[in-house]
Amino acid sequence: MTKADIISEISNKTGIEKVDVQETVEAFFKVIKNSMIGGENVYVRGFGSFVVKKRAQKTARNISKNTAIIIPEHFVPSFKPAKVFVDKVKNNSKKIQSEA
């Protein structure tokens, strides 16, 4: 499912114009991105958490030159689904597999 599919489905279910739904969805993602860029985590109850994770400094190898390089510590965005959400997906995937 793409962002366009999500916008279409929300528009069909709510009766709101696609343009308005698109602006809302874009604003939602922009708020999440800006919050995470600022180092804030975003928690959506029943869905999951968008968190900023710290990666420690590590030594890696450049295989082509056979040299060691140091990758400095950095932060990466991450998503952790809520337990309720994970359980629903697990239970539904069992139904899908049994039907196939």
Secondary structure, 3 states (H helix, E strand, C coil): CCHHHHHHHHHHHHCCCHHHHHHHHHHHHHHHHHHHHCCCCEEECCCEEEEEEEECCEEEEECCCCEEEEECCEEEEEEEECHHHHHHHHHHHHHHHHHC
